[in-house]
């Protein structure tokens, strides 16, 4: 193998919706400013999304673990299937990564929730807020095993970067604050595509804005439910479908407006101009809304324990309102009202982490 390029970074988001890719936008931007060449690797949808921000970036199709949820509220069988297949995929992508590192002479790997993407002798970063995996009720006895496994894998990386705050003003609760952290763990503050964007709250353009995300078919079910909610209350509604392949143009269909995706400025304006706001309870979406200082109704994907916990935790802390997906057709509309929440002031967490990260040099020899 030739020498690694000391300025070449491989960035790899998980392919479960756009959230894992969107929160890498500030990371890519920061490393580009530091003079690094970025190569992005991942699923096709996420690579399309990243190239809307960075048209000249080199991308590699490197699929992550494929997930498809059930159409009903019981996700036990799909989640069990994921748990059984994930270890095999993690090992397989670990060995596949070595070929990419050799071919492209990678010096640094940044992996968002892809646990197999580390290489001995190469600096690597795991980005995750989920240090504690919450299991469905029948399998909660396995949570200690899950925490042990997560700790063991995260230690394979040079650092584990946690997109949250270390104090009690955090957003992810026990997910990002286990009883004990590994020695390579660092809190880096929130990651959001809206970092650095300041858009004044506009005059009301939309009665309701819905933001869809996550795996199929639950994403499509959520879009349909928001549409029915809109018609029942006779609201001028825009639904952002979370699909950059459909472009950024807003179009109307059967009385409801849709967009596959929006650029950051327009997206921020849309969110800030809405009277009512309904989104999934995905952590990247929550970080985005917090960065804009906006709250609304967050609805967890049925059976997705992480989102169910986040929705409950944040509602109990008074930051967001929540309800079950099955309740959306019967709730009082006032629960979906958009509201102001405090914006965390910029801090030095991430800059301090970067200084720590570059203070030592690792070798580049592969096994």
N, C-alpha and C positions, 0 to 999 in steps of 0.2 A: 504493500500500500504506500502511495505517495504521502508526503507530509500534509497534514491538515492545514487548511487555511485559517489563520488565527482570527480572521474577521468574517467568518462564514457561520451563520446560525441557522439551524433547522428548527422550525416552529411547527408543532403538530397538535391541532385541536381534536378533541373527541367529536364524533359525528352525530351526537344525539341532539338535533336541532341546531340553531345558529348561536346559542348562548356561549358555548365554549370557544367559538371563533370570534364573536364580537368582543369578548373581554380581553382577547389578545391584541386588539387594535392599539391600545395605548402602549403595550409592551413592544410591539413591532416598531411603532413610531419612535419610542425612546431609544431602542437599539440602533435604528437607522441614524438618528441624530448623533449617536456615539461613533458612527462610521462603520457599522457592521453591514455586511451583505446578508439579506434574509432569503432563505428558501422555505416555502411553506409546503407541508405535506399533509394530506388528509383526504377525506371524502370529497366527491365532486361538488356537492352543494356548498360545502364550507370553503372550498377553493374558489368557487365562483364569487362567493361573498367577499373573501379577502381581496380578490383582484378588483372589486368595485372601489376599494380604498387605495390599493396599491397596484395600478395597472401594469407596471413594469416588473413586478415581483415574479420570480421563477416559482412555479408550483409543480408538485409531484402528486399524482393520484396514489394515495397510500391508505386504503380503506381501514377505518376503525371497526370496532365490533358492531355488527348490524343488529338493530333493535326494532321490533315491531310489537306494539302493545295490542291487547284485546280491545274490541269495540265496546265491551260492557264495563261495569265498574269493578269487577273482580279480576285483578291482574296477577293472581297467585301463580297460575300455570306459566304465563310468559316470564314472570320474574324468576321462577324456579328454573326455567330453561336457560335464562341469562346466567344465573349463578353457576349452573353446571357447565356451560360452554365457555364462560369468560376466562378461567385459568388457562385452557388450551390456547385460546386466541392470544392471551397476553404473552405466553411463551413464544408463539409463532411470530408475533409482530416484533418481539425482542430480537430474534435472529434475522428477520427481514430487515430490521433497522441497520444492522451491521453492513449489509450490502450498500444501503443508501449512504451511510457515513463514508465508506470506502470510495464509492463512485464520485461523490460530490465533495470529498475532502472537508467534512464538517468538523468544526472545532467546538461547537457548543450546541446542546440540544435543549429545547424548551418544550415540555410536554404538558398539555392541559388535560388532566384526568386519563391519560393513556399510560397505564402502569408498566408496560413492558418496554417503554422507550428510554432506556438508559444503556450506556455502553461503558464498560470498564476502560479507564484511561481517558475518557472524554468528559469534560464538565457537563453536567446535566441538571435540569431544574424540573421538578414536578410542581405544577400549579393545581391546587385543589383546596376547596373549602370543606370538603367532606372527609374529615379524619375519623369520624365515627359513622359507620354505615348502620342505618336503621332497618331492621328486618321486619317483614310482615308478622303479625301476631303468632301464627303457628311456628315460626322459626326464630322467635326472639331469644331463645336459649343459645343461639349461635352468634349473638352480637359480640361476645368477648373474643370468640375466634376471629370474627371479622375485624375487630380492632387490632388484634395481634397481627393478622395478615397485612392490614394496611400499614401498620408501623414497620413491619419487616420489609415490605416493598419500598416504602418511602425512603428507607435508609440506603437503598441502592443508588439513589440520586445524590448529587453533590449537595443540593438544597431542596427543601420543600417550601414553596412560597404559598402562603395562605392569604387569599384576598378577603381580608376582614381586619378588624381592629382588635388589639389584645385586651382592651378594657371592657367594662360592662355596657358600653355603647355599641356593641357589635351587632351584626345583622344575622348571623347564622347560629347563635346559641351554642348548644352542646355539639353541633356538627363540627364546628371549627375550634371548639375549646374542650378537647378531651382532658381527662384527669392529668395526663402527663404528655408533654411534647417530646418528639425526638430531638436530638441535639442539633440536627440540620434544619429544623423548622424555623421559619421567619414570617411574622405577620407583615404584610406589605400595604395595608389599607385597601380601599375598594378599587376595582378595575371596571371601567365603564367607557364605552365608545363616546359618551357625552362629557368626559373629563376635559376641562378647558373650554367647553362651549357654554356661553351665557346668553340665553335668549329671553327677552322680557316676555312676561305672560301677555298673550295677545287678546284682542277682543274675540269673543266666542265664535268660532267657525264651525265647530262640530258639537252636537248634543252629546254624542257618545263616540269614544274611540275604543276599539277592541284590538288587543295585541295577541296574536296566536304564536305558539312556539311548541317545540317538542316533537316526538316521533309520531308517525301515522299509526293507526287511523284516528287517534285521539285529537290530533291537531285539527283535522277536518271536522270532526264532531264538534269541537269547541267553536270553530268558525260558524257552523250552522246554528248552534245554540245562541251565540251572540246576535246573529241575524234575526232569529225568532224573537229574542228579547227586544231588539230594536223595533220591530214591526208592532209588537204588542203595545209598546209605549209611544209609538209614532215619533221616533227620534231620527234626526239627521245623523247618519252613522258612517264612520270610516273604519274598516277592518283591515289591519296590516297583517297579511297572511304568513309572513316569515319565510318567504320563498323568493330569493333574489333572481332566480331564473325567470320570473314573471315581470321583471323590470320595476322601474320606479314610478311609472305613470299611474295616476288614479283614474279608475274607470267605474262606471255605474252598471249594476246588474240587478234588475228587479227591485229597484228602489233603494238599494244599499250601495255605498261606495266601497271599493276595494283597492288595495295596492299590494303587490307582491313584496315590496321592500321600499324604503324611503332613505334618502341620504340624511346625514345626521342633523343638519340644520332644519330641514323640513320636518323630520321626525320629531325633533324637540318642539318645534312650533305647534305641530299637531297635538302632541301630548299636553302642552301648556294651554292650548286653546279649547280643550274639551271640558264640558260640564260633568260628564260621567266617564269613568275609565274602568275597563275590565281587562284583566290580563291573567296569564298563567302565573303560578307561584314559583317559577324557575328562579334560581339565585341570580343569574346574570340579569334577568329582567328587573329583579328587585334592586340590584346595584345601579342599574340604569335610571330607574325612577328616583332612587335616593340621590343620585348625582344631580338630578334636575330639581330635587326638592318637591316632588309630587307623590301623593298617595292616591290609592284607589281601591278597587275590589280585586283581590287576588284569589284565584280559584285553582286549587291543586289538581293535577292530573290524577284521576281516580286510581287508587292503588299504588301511587308513587310515594313511598313513605317519606322521602326527603322533602318533597313539596308539601305534603300534609303537615309535617312537623314545622316547616318554615312558616306556613300560613298561620298555624295555631300560635307559634312563638311570637310572630310579629303583630298579630292581632291583640294578643294579651299585653304586649308592650305599647299598644296604642298607635302603632305606625301605619298599619293597613287594616282594612276590613276584609273578612273572608266568608265564604260559604262553600258548601259542597256543590259539585257540578250538577247534581240531581235537583238542587234547590233553586237553580238559576231562574227557572220558569215561574217561581212563586214568590220570590223575594220582593220586598218593598224597594222601589227604585232608588230611594235615598241612600241605601247602603253602598251604591256604586258611585256616589258623588266624589269627584276629584277634590283633593285637599292639599294644603301646604304641609310639608314636613321639614324639619331643620336639615340644612345641608352641612355635612361635615366640612370644616375648614381644611384647606390643603395642609398636609403635614409632611414631615421629612422621613416617614417610614421607608418608603420605597427607595429614596436616594441613599439612605443609610445602608439598606440591604444591598444595593448595587455596589457601594464602596466596599462592603464586606466581601461580596462575591468576587470582585476583581483584585482583591488584595493578595490572593495566592494564585499560583499557576499549577494546573495539573498537567500531567503528560498526555500524549495523544495516541499512545500505542494501544491497538485493539487486541483482544484475546484472539 
